[in-house]
Amino acid sequence: MNLDFFSTKGIASSAKVSSIDSYQNDIEEYREQDYTYIPMPDEGQYYDLSKGELGKIEQEQYLHPDTPMMDAFSKLQEYPFLLFDEFRSFSPEDGEYISEGITEYDFPDGRYSAEEIVENADEFRERYDGNWAHLVDAVDESASDRYWILTLADANKRRARELFYRVLSEFEVQLANLVEQEFPDSESLFSDANPEAIGRWQKSKIDELVVHISEHMYLSTLIDLVGKTPNLREQFGYGSRNQFNKDFGGLVDLRNRIMHPTKTLVHDSDDLEQEIDRVNRAVGALENLDANELQPKFPKSSDQ
């Protein structure tokens, strides 16, 4: 299941940075805006307002703009925050982006870093014209929003919820699809379905809508039904009913909270770890399905 189009930059926030010499003067301003960290990239440090102490910014905390959201969430379990630096260059290595340092540009008389260009922008404009001058303007302009920060709080943003919902929706649809294939007679599932599902299915029959009762079942019912049916459970790579229910029962709670946008999904790193584990298990189970034997009903996103 491809989730790479959910890029992390879409939920990051513009970061106000400081320096080791002046950060103490900024503490009250950061507190007033409910910020937790004061990044000081030039010194490779940050100040944690909640703990009242300095910390080191690791190279691994810098992300490429195209970093998939799930990868960033995994890193957030290791670091207090992550940064995007518009001036930083990366190289691909083993499927990941490795930070190489500040981007450098070739000019007619030498090679200069983005920081050097910004610090001496007027001088560069006097020395160059044409496309070189446009390059100076572009680099200088990007300096105003150079840094972006990602914290645990960003996992509660709408785009992050869309990622979680995307996985849960696909999982739920495939559960219903498998149930329909295994039990084509809807009435044979009346003993498993709750009264609401039976009522909605009976109304759809009256309205001459040909749908299977699985389309009216709650996610919890579908998980229980697939879990107790060996043939269906094994298509997700599970031999044990108890393990299946244990691994996927938590998706019901996650789905309910996603559907109520006022409810916070992630309060701390333990919450994030739990939700990412749940989503990863669902993705892994979907990847175990034999696509040739399924008739996908879930529409593809325009982003795919």
Number of C-alpha atoms within 10 A of each C-alpha: 9 8 16 16 14 19 21 25 20 16 20 21 16 14 19 17 18 20 18 17 9 10 17 12 10 14 18 13 10 16 13 8 8 10 16 18 25 23 27 21 18 11 13 14 18 21 23 17 17 10 9 11 9 15 15 13 22 12 14 14 20 22 28 24 18 14 17 17 22 20 15 20 24 14 16 20 17 12 16 17 20 23 25 22 20 19 17 19 16 17 10 10 8 6 6 13 18 17 17 11 14 15 14 16 13 10 12 7 7 7 11 14 16 21 16 12 20 19 11 12 18 13 11 19 17 9 11 15 12 8 9 16 15 13 18 21 17 12 20 19 12 14 15 10 13 18 22 21 23 25 19 19 16 18 22 19 15 14 17 22 18 13 19 22 17 15 18 22 15 18 21 21 18 20 22 25 19 21 22 18 14 13 15 14 12 16 15 11 17 13 9 15 21 14 12 12 19 21 14 15 23 15 12 16 13 10 9 9 11 10 13 21 26 27 19 20 21 16 24 16 18 22 21 17 21 23 24 15 13 14 14 20 22 18 17 20 15 18 15 14 17 12 12 21 20 12 14 20 16 15 24 16 11 19 16 12 15 21 11 10 13 9 11 13 20 17 12 11 16 11 14 21 16 14 19 18 14 20 24 15 15 21 18 14 19 20 14 14 16 10 10 7 9 12 11 13 11 13 7 8 8 5 8 8
